[in-house]
Amino acid sequence: MITPLANILCFGAAHFDRTVQCTEQYVPAASNPVRTLHRKPGGVGRNIAVHLRLLGNNVAMLGAVGDDGDGEHVIAALSQIGIDTRRITKFKDKHTAGYTAVLDETGELALGMMDAEVYDFLSVDLLADQLANLQAWPWWLIDANLPVETIAWLAENKGPSKFCAATVSPSKAARFAPVLDKIDLLITNRAEAKVLTGIDIKEIDQAKTAIAQLRDKGVTDAVITLGAQGVVSSHQDDCAFWQPLPTMVRDVNGAGDAFYSGFLSCFAKPGATMDDAMCQGLAMASLTAETQGTTVWDVTQEAVNLRAQHAYKKPL
Protein backbone atom coordinates (compact mmCIF):
# COMPACT_ATOMS: atom_id res chain seq x y z
CA MET A 1 0.00 0.00 0.00
CA ILE A 2 1.42 3.36 -1.07
CA THR A 3 1.36 5.96 1.68
CA PRO A 4 0.22 9.37 0.37
CA LEU A 5 2.94 11.97 0.88
CA ALA A 6 1.49 14.99 -0.91
CA ASN A 7 -1.81 16.11 -2.34
CA ILE A 8 -1.65 17.21 -5.96
CA LEU A 9 -4.54 17.86 -8.34
CA CYS A 10 -3.52 17.73 -12.00
CA PHE A 11 -5.58 19.69 -14.54
CA GLY A 12 -5.16 18.99 -18.23
CA ALA A 13 -4.66 16.53 -21.03
CA ALA A 14 -5.15 12.77 -20.89
CA HIS A 15 -5.51 11.09 -24.26
CA PHE A 16 -3.86 8.68 -26.70
CA ASP A 17 -0.71 9.27 -28.74
CA ARG A 18 -0.24 7.31 -31.97
CA THR A 19 2.86 7.15 -34.14
CA VAL A 20 2.89 5.68 -37.64
CA GLN A 21 5.71 5.52 -40.20
CA CYS A 22 5.53 5.43 -43.96
CA THR A 23 6.78 2.15 -45.45
CA GLU A 24 7.51 3.86 -48.78
CA GLN A 25 8.59 7.37 -49.75
CA TYR A 26 6.23 9.91 -48.20
CA VAL A 27 4.06 11.70 -50.75
CA PRO A 28 2.19 14.81 -49.53
CA ALA A 29 -1.54 15.09 -50.31
CA ALA A 30 -1.73 11.39 -51.14
CA SER A 31 -2.55 8.05 -49.55
CA ASN A 32 0.60 6.64 -47.93
CA PRO A 33 1.06 3.06 -46.69
CA VAL A 34 2.19 3.07 -43.05
CA ARG A 35 2.96 0.80 -40.12
CA THR A 36 1.94 1.62 -36.56
CA LEU A 37 4.93 2.03 -34.25
CA HIS A 38 2.97 2.56 -31.06
CA ARG A 39 -0.29 3.72 -29.59
CA LYS A 40 -0.25 4.63 -25.91
CA PRO A 41 -1.79 7.00 -23.34
CA GLY A 42 -0.34 10.51 -23.36
CA GLY A 43 -1.01 14.14 -22.50
CA VAL A 44 1.14 16.42 -20.35
CA GLY A 45 -1.20 16.44 -17.35
CA ARG A 46 -1.60 12.68 -17.53
CA ASN A 47 2.15 12.04 -17.90
CA ILE A 48 2.98 14.18 -14.88
CA ALA A 49 0.15 12.69 -12.81
CA VAL A 50 1.27 9.11 -13.48
CA HIS A 51 4.85 9.64 -12.32
CA LEU A 52 3.63 11.63 -9.32
CA ARG A 53 1.50 8.67 -8.31
CA LEU A 54 4.25 6.13 -8.94
CA LEU A 55 6.43 8.20 -6.60
CA GLY A 56 3.86 7.72 -3.84
CA ASN A 57 1.84 10.93 -3.94
CA ASN A 58 -1.90 11.31 -3.45
CA VAL A 59 -2.98 12.44 -6.95
CA ALA A 60 -6.22 13.37 -8.71
CA MET A 61 -6.79 14.23 -12.36
CA LEU A 62 -9.22 16.81 -13.69
CA GLY A 63 -9.73 16.56 -17.43
CA ALA A 64 -12.05 15.69 -20.28
CA VAL A 65 -12.62 12.66 -22.50
CA GLY A 66 -15.19 11.68 -25.06
CA ASP A 67 -17.98 9.17 -24.62
CA ASP A 68 -16.00 6.45 -26.37
CA GLY A 69 -13.69 3.49 -25.83
CA ASP A 70 -10.57 5.63 -25.68
CA GLY A 71 -12.08 7.69 -22.89
CA GLU A 72 -12.96 4.58 -20.92
CA HIS A 73 -9.42 3.27 -21.39
CA VAL A 74 -7.81 6.54 -20.26
CA ILE A 75 -9.90 6.66 -17.08
CA ALA A 76 -9.42 2.96 -16.31
CA ALA A 77 -5.63 3.13 -16.73
CA LEU A 78 -5.35 6.08 -14.34
CA SER A 79 -7.71 4.52 -11.80
CA GLN A 80 -5.78 1.26 -11.88
CA ILE A 81 -2.68 2.89 -10.39
CA GLY A 82 -4.64 4.77 -7.74
CA ILE A 83 -5.22 8.18 -9.34
CA ASP A 84 -8.56 9.75 -8.40
CA THR A 85 -10.42 10.18 -11.72
CA ARG A 86 -13.76 11.46 -10.41
CA ARG A 87 -13.05 14.92 -11.87
CA ILE A 88 -12.54 13.65 -15.42
CA THR A 89 -15.70 14.60 -17.31
CA LYS A 90 -17.00 12.36 -20.07
CA PHE A 91 -18.67 14.48 -22.77
CA LYS A 92 -21.44 12.87 -24.77
CA ASP A 93 -21.08 12.82 -28.57
CA LYS A 94 -17.47 14.03 -28.31
CA HIS A 95 -14.24 12.21 -29.17
CA THR A 96 -11.41 11.65 -26.71
CA ALA A 97 -8.45 13.81 -27.71
CA GLY A 98 -5.56 12.27 -29.56
CA TYR A 99 -2.24 13.09 -31.19
CA THR A 100 -1.09 11.33 -34.35
CA ALA A 101 2.48 11.63 -35.61
CA VAL A 102 3.19 10.55 -39.20
CA LEU A 103 6.87 9.82 -39.82
CA ASP A 104 8.32 9.66 -43.30
CA GLU A 105 10.31 6.66 -44.50
CA THR A 106 13.48 8.02 -42.83
CA GLY A 107 11.82 8.47 -39.43
CA GLU A 108 11.50 12.26 -39.61
CA LEU A 109 8.19 13.87 -38.71
CA ALA A 110 6.17 14.48 -41.86
CA LEU A 111 2.90 15.48 -40.25
CA GLY A 112 1.60 15.91 -36.72
CA MET A 113 -2.12 16.09 -35.99
CA MET A 114 -3.68 16.99 -32.63
CA ASP A 115 -7.41 16.68 -31.99
CA ALA A 116 -7.86 18.49 -28.67
CA GLU A 117 -11.37 19.90 -29.09
CA VAL A 118 -12.74 18.11 -26.03
CA TYR A 119 -10.47 20.15 -23.72
CA ASP A 120 -12.28 23.32 -24.81
CA PHE A 121 -15.27 22.07 -22.81
CA LEU A 122 -13.34 22.39 -19.52
CA SER A 123 -15.11 25.69 -18.97
CA VAL A 124 -15.48 27.97 -15.98
CA ASP A 125 -19.15 26.99 -15.80
CA LEU A 126 -18.15 23.33 -15.46
CA LEU A 127 -15.71 24.01 -12.61
CA ALA A 128 -17.40 26.83 -10.69
CA ASP A 129 -19.56 24.56 -8.54
CA GLN A 130 -16.48 22.49 -7.64
CA LEU A 131 -14.33 25.37 -6.41
CA ALA A 132 -14.41 24.54 -2.70
CA ASN A 133 -13.43 20.95 -3.48
CA LEU A 134 -10.65 22.07 -5.82
CA GLN A 135 -9.22 24.43 -3.20
CA ALA A 136 -9.01 21.50 -0.76
CA TRP A 137 -6.02 20.30 -2.80
CA PRO A 138 -2.95 22.27 -1.68
CA TRP A 139 -1.12 21.86 -5.01
CA TRP A 140 -2.53 22.44 -8.50
CA LEU A 141 -0.61 21.28 -11.58
CA ILE A 142 -2.22 23.03 -14.53
CA ASP A 143 -1.22 22.33 -18.12
CA ALA A 144 -1.86 24.79 -20.94
CA ASN A 145 -4.37 22.56 -22.71
CA LEU A 146 -7.11 24.22 -20.64
CA PRO A 147 -8.97 27.15 -22.24
CA VAL A 148 -7.56 30.64 -21.63
CA GLU A 149 -10.65 31.71 -19.71
CA THR A 150 -10.47 28.67 -17.42
CA ILE A 151 -6.79 29.22 -16.68
CA ALA A 152 -7.50 32.86 -15.81
CA TRP A 153 -10.42 31.87 -13.55
CA LEU A 154 -8.35 29.25 -11.74
CA ALA A 155 -5.55 31.76 -11.22
CA GLU A 156 -7.96 34.26 -9.68
CA ASN A 157 -9.62 31.65 -7.49
CA LYS A 158 -6.74 29.44 -6.38
CA GLY A 159 -7.16 30.49 -2.76
CA PRO A 160 -4.52 28.78 -0.61
CA SER A 161 -3.61 26.29 -3.37
CA LYS A 162 -0.24 26.59 -5.12
CA PHE A 163 -0.61 27.23 -8.87
CA CYS A 164 2.00 25.21 -10.82
CA ALA A 165 2.06 25.86 -14.57
CA ALA A 166 3.15 23.42 -17.30
CA THR A 167 3.46 25.28 -20.61
CA VAL A 168 2.96 22.21 -22.92
CA SER A 169 4.09 23.86 -26.20
CA PRO A 170 5.13 27.24 -27.61
CA SER A 171 1.68 27.81 -29.13
CA LYS A 172 -0.11 27.10 -25.83
CA ALA A 173 2.40 28.70 -23.45
CA ALA A 174 0.91 32.11 -24.23
CA ARG A 175 -2.23 31.09 -22.30
CA PHE A 176 -0.28 31.72 -19.08
CA ALA A 177 0.94 35.20 -20.08
CA PRO A 178 -1.99 37.09 -18.49
CA VAL A 179 -1.65 35.29 -15.14
CA LEU A 180 2.10 35.20 -14.54
CA ASP A 181 1.66 37.20 -11.34
CA LYS A 182 -0.52 34.39 -9.94
CA ILE A 183 1.85 31.52 -10.76
CA ASP A 184 3.73 29.99 -7.84
CA LEU A 185 5.83 27.59 -9.94
CA LEU A 186 6.59 27.72 -13.66
CA ILE A 187 8.62 25.02 -15.39
CA THR A 188 9.12 25.62 -19.10
CA ASN A 189 11.60 24.97 -21.91
CA ARG A 190 13.52 27.57 -23.89
CA ALA A 191 11.03 27.78 -26.80
CA GLU A 192 8.05 28.20 -24.47
CA ALA A 193 9.93 30.71 -22.30
CA LYS A 194 10.56 32.80 -25.44
CA VAL A 195 6.80 33.12 -25.94
CA LEU A 196 6.44 34.49 -22.39
CA THR A 197 9.50 36.76 -22.38
CA GLY A 198 10.43 37.50 -25.99
CA ILE A 199 13.98 36.30 -25.32
CA ASP A 200 15.56 33.86 -27.78
CA ILE A 201 17.38 31.59 -25.34
CA LYS A 202 20.54 30.03 -26.74
CA GLU A 203 22.95 30.51 -23.86
CA ILE A 204 22.75 30.11 -20.09
CA ASP A 205 23.01 33.87 -19.53
CA GLN A 206 19.96 34.40 -21.74
CA ALA A 207 18.03 31.87 -19.65
CA LYS A 208 19.05 33.79 -16.52
CA THR A 209 17.77 37.03 -18.08
CA ALA A 210 14.49 35.36 -19.08
CA ILE A 211 14.02 34.02 -15.55
CA ALA A 212 14.66 37.47 -14.09
CA GLN A 213 11.95 38.84 -16.37
CA LEU A 214 9.52 36.10 -15.31
CA ARG A 215 10.25 36.90 -11.66
CA ASP A 216 9.63 40.60 -12.38
CA LYS A 217 6.25 39.64 -13.86
CA GLY A 218 5.35 37.93 -10.59
CA VAL A 219 6.30 34.25 -10.99
CA THR A 220 7.42 33.02 -7.55
CA ASP A 221 9.69 30.14 -8.61
CA ALA A 222 10.84 29.54 -12.19
CA VAL A 223 12.76 26.82 -14.01
CA ILE A 224 13.85 26.83 -17.66
CA THR A 225 15.00 23.53 -19.14
CA LEU A 226 17.61 23.69 -21.91
CA GLY A 227 17.58 20.08 -23.11
CA ALA A 228 21.02 18.48 -23.20
CA GLN A 229 22.55 21.83 -22.17
CA GLY A 230 21.10 21.71 -18.65
CA VAL A 231 18.57 23.59 -16.51
CA VAL A 232 18.43 27.08 -14.97
CA SER A 233 16.42 27.62 -11.76
CA SER A 234 15.43 30.58 -9.64
CA HIS A 235 14.14 30.70 -6.07
CA GLN A 236 14.08 33.93 -4.05
CA ASP A 237 17.49 35.58 -4.73
CA ASP A 238 19.15 32.32 -5.77
CA CYS A 239 19.65 31.68 -9.49
CA ALA A 240 21.58 28.58 -10.53
CA PHE A 241 22.60 26.38 -13.45
CA TRP A 242 22.31 22.61 -13.21
CA GLN A 243 24.16 20.20 -15.47
CA PRO A 244 22.29 17.21 -16.93
CA LEU A 245 22.93 13.96 -15.09
CA PRO A 246 24.99 11.18 -16.72
CA THR A 247 22.42 9.26 -18.77
CA MET A 248 22.46 6.32 -21.20
CA VAL A 249 19.85 7.82 -23.52
CA ARG A 250 17.30 5.53 -25.15
CA ASP A 251 14.26 7.77 -25.62
CA VAL A 252 14.01 11.42 -24.54
CA ASN A 253 10.25 11.51 -25.17
CA GLY A 254 8.55 12.40 -21.89
CA ALA A 255 11.72 13.46 -20.09
CA GLY A 256 10.44 17.02 -19.65
CA ASP A 257 7.19 15.86 -18.07
CA ALA A 258 9.18 13.46 -15.88
CA PHE A 259 11.37 16.36 -14.70
CA TYR A 260 8.22 18.19 -13.58
CA SER A 261 6.98 15.07 -11.76
CA GLY A 262 10.22 14.51 -9.89
CA PHE A 263 10.52 18.19 -9.01
CA LEU A 264 6.93 18.60 -7.79
CA SER A 265 6.88 15.28 -5.94
CA CYS A 266 9.69 16.65 -3.79
CA PHE A 267 8.77 20.34 -3.72
CA ALA A 268 5.21 19.65 -2.50
CA LYS A 269 6.47 18.03 0.68
CA PRO A 270 6.91 20.05 3.89
CA GLY A 271 10.47 21.21 4.44
CA ALA A 272 11.69 20.52 0.90
CA THR A 273 14.09 23.03 -0.66
CA MET A 274 14.45 24.19 -4.25
CA ASP A 275 17.78 22.36 -4.46
CA ASP A 276 16.20 19.12 -3.25
CA ALA A 277 13.46 19.44 -5.88
CA MET A 278 15.92 20.21 -8.69
CA CYS A 279 17.97 17.12 -7.85
CA GLN A 280 14.85 14.93 -7.87
CA GLY A 281 13.60 16.47 -11.12
CA LEU A 282 16.90 15.89 -12.88
CA ALA A 283 16.95 12.31 -11.60
CA MET A 284 13.46 11.54 -12.93
CA ALA A 285 14.28 13.06 -16.32
CA SER A 286 17.45 10.97 -16.51
CA LEU A 287 15.70 7.73 -15.56
CA THR A 288 12.95 8.39 -18.09
CA ALA A 289 15.43 9.11 -20.89
CA GLU A 290 16.95 5.68 -20.21
CA THR A 291 13.52 4.06 -20.67
CA GLN A 292 11.68 3.28 -23.89
CA GLY A 293 8.47 5.30 -23.69
CA THR A 294 7.31 8.15 -21.47
CA THR A 295 6.84 6.26 -18.17
CA VAL A 296 9.23 4.47 -15.82
CA TRP A 297 6.69 1.99 -14.49
CA ASP A 298 9.10 0.37 -12.05
CA VAL A 299 10.47 3.65 -10.64
CA THR A 300 11.30 3.70 -6.93
CA GLN A 301 12.15 6.59 -4.66
CA GLU A 302 15.39 4.80 -3.84
CA ALA A 303 16.40 4.82 -7.51
CA VAL A 304 15.53 8.51 -7.81
CA ASN A 305 17.52 9.37 -4.67
CA LEU A 306 20.53 7.41 -5.93
CA ARG A 307 20.52 9.18 -9.30
CA ALA A 308 19.91 12.56 -7.67
CA GLN A 309 23.21 12.30 -5.76
CA HIS A 310 25.02 13.15 -9.01
CA ALA A 311 23.30 16.53 -9.48
CA TYR A 312 25.63 19.53 -9.67
CA LYS A 313 24.64 23.16 -9.05
CA LYS A 314 26.53 26.23 -10.22
CA PRO A 315 25.33 29.57 -8.78
CA LEU A 316 24.72 32.27 -11.39
N, C-alpha and C positions, 0 to 999 in steps of 0.2 A: 504494500500500500504506500503510495507516494504521499508524503506529508506536505501540504501546501505551505509555501514559504513567502509568497507574495500574491497580491490580488491585482490582476491586470486584465482589463477589458479591451479587446482588439476590435477596432472598427475597420471594415474594408472588404477587400476582394477575396473571394474563395470560389475557384472555378476549376476548369480543366485546361491544361496546356497540351497541345498536340504538335508534334514535329514530323514532317514528311520530307523525303528527298527525292528529287527527280532521278529516274533510272536511265534517262537519256538526256541529251542536251536540252536545257531549259529554253522554251520558246514562249516569249510574252504573248498575251492575248490569244492563247491556244490551249487545247487540252494536252496536259502533260502526264505521262505515266509516272507514278510515284510509289515509294514503299514507306510504310509508317515506321519511324524510328522509335517513338514512344508516345504514350498518352497517359498523363498523370495529373493529379491535383496540383493546383498552383494558386497564384494570387499573393501579393505582398503581405496583406493582413494574415492570410492563412499560413503562409510560410513562417512568419514570425511567431504566430500563435502556437504552431506545432512544436517548434524548438523550445519555446518558453515552457510548454507543458512537459516536454521530455526532460527538461532541466528541473522539474519538480514544482513548478509554480501553479497556483490556482488561477485558471485562465477561462475566460468566456469570449465568444466571438459574436459580434453584431454585424450582420451582412444581409445579402439578398441572393436568392436563387430562383430559378424558374420552377414551375410545376411540372417537372420532368424527371427522367431517370438520373440525369447528371446531378440535379439538385439533391435528390435522395442520397446519392452516393457521397456527395460532398459532406452532407450533414452526418451521415452514418460514420464516415471515416474519422471525422473530428470527434464525434461522441465516443467512438471506440477507444480513444486514448485518454478520455476523461475531460475533454473540453466542453464547457457548457454551451450548447447550441440553441438555447431557447430564444435567443434574440436574433436568430437568422430567420428572416421572413421569406416565405414561399409565395411568389406572386403568380396568380392564376393567369394562364394564357401567355406567359412570358417564358423565354428561354434562359437557362442558366448561362452565365457569361462563359466565354472561352477564347483562348488565344491559339491561333494556328500559324506556325512558321513553315514556310515552304523553302527548302534549300535547293540550290541548283545542283547539277551533277558533281560539282567540285566540293560541295559542302558549304558554300557561301550562301547567306540569306538572299533569296530572290524576292520574297514577298512575305510580309508579316500582316496578319489580320486579327484585330481584336474586336470582339462583340461584347461590349460592356454596358449595353443599354439598361440592363436590369438594375445596375447600381444607381441610376438616375432616380429610381423610385425610393431611395433611402432619404426621404424628405423630412423637413422639420415637422410637418404634421404627423408623420409616422412616429417620430421620436418624442414629441413634446409630452405626451402622457406618461412616458417612461423616465422622465428626467430625475426624479427622486431616486429611482432604482439605479440609474446610470451613475449618479453622484456617489452612490454607496461604494463604488469601485475606486480605490485611491489612485490608480494609474490607468490612464487612457492611452492606448496606442492607436493613432488615427492615420490611415493611409490616404493618399490623395485621390483615390478612386471615388470618394464621396463627392456629392455635388458641392459647388462653391457655397451655396446658401446654407447647407447643412454644416459644413466646416465652420462657417462664420458663427452660426447659432451655437454650436458646441463650444467654440472658443469663448463666447460671451457668457455661457451658462455652465462652465466647468466646475464652478464652486470650489471645493477643496481638492478636487481631483487634479493630478498632474497631467498636462496636455503634452504628449510626445508625438511628434510629427515624422511621418515617413513619406518622402517626396515622390516615390514611385518612378517617375520619369521626368525628363525636361518639360514636356508639354503639360504635365499635370502639376508640377512643382509650383507653378504660378498660383494655384488655388490657395496656397498658404500665405501669399504675399500680403493680403490685407490684415492678417491676424498675427503677424510675427511678434507683436508686443504681448500676445497671450500665450506664446509657446514656451513651455518649460524646458523641453529637450528637442533639438532638431538634429537629426543625423541624415546627411545628404552626400551625394557624390559631386565631383567637380562640375559636371555638366548641369546638374540641377541647381547647384549653388550659383552658377552664372546667371540663371534665370532670376534668382532672388536678389542678386547683388550687381549684376552687370559686369562682373569681373571674369575675364577669361583666365582660368586657373591652369597654369602650366608648371609653375614652380611652387615650392613650399612657402616662400615669402608672399606669393599672391594668395595662397590659401589663408595665411595668417591675416592678410588685409581683408579678405572676404569675411572671415570670422569676426573681425573687429567691427565690420559694418553690420553684420547680423546682430551682434551684441548691442550696437548703438540703436538698432531698430527694436530692441526689447527682448530678443531671445535670451533666455537665462543661461542655458548650456548648449553649446554647439559643437558638432563634429563634422568634418569634411573628409571623406575617404578619397584617396588618390590612386586606387587600384594597386598595382605592384609597387608603386612609389612609396606608399605608406599612408598614414592617417594624421590629421592635425586636429587637436582638441582644445577646447577652451572652457574653463570653469573659474568663475570669479576673476581674479587677476592673473590666473595661471594659464598660459598658452604653451602647448607642447607639440612636438612631432614624435610620432611613433613609427618605428620601422616594422615592415611586415615580418611575421614569424617564419622561421624555416619551414617550408612546406613542399611535399612531394605532390605537385599539382596533377590532378586527374580531370577535374571538371569544376570550373570557377562559377558555374551557374548556381545562383542561390547564396553565394558567399556573402554578398552585401546584406541580404535579409538575415543570414545567420549571425553576422556581426551585431546587428541590432538586437537580436534575441539574446546573445551572450551578454551584451552590454546592459540591457534593461533587466535581465534576470538578476544581475548583481546589483545594479543601481537602485532597484526598487526595494531592496532590503534595508532595514534600519542599520545605520552606522556605516554603510558602504561609502567609499570615496570614489571620486572620478577616476583616479588611477586604477583602483580595483576593477571598476567597470570596463575601462579601456583594455586592461589585460585579458579579461574574460571575453570581451567582444572579439579581440584579435585571435584568441584561441579558438572560438567557435567558427570564425571565418576560415581559419587554417584547417581545422578538422573537416569542414564541409568541402573545401577545395580538394581535399584528398579522397573524397567520396564521389562515386558516380551518382548524379542526381542532386536534388536540392536539400535532402534531409539526411541527417546522420541518425538513423533509427536506433542505433545501439549506443548513443552518446551517454556518458556518465559524467557527473560532476568531478569525479576523480581525474578523468581524462582531460577535462577542460582545465582543471587546476594545474595539472602537470605541464600542459602545453603553455599555459599562461606564465609559467616561471621564466620563459625565454623572452618575454616582452621587454623592450628597451625604450625608455623615454628620454627625449632631448628637449630641455626647456628652450622656448623661443623668445 
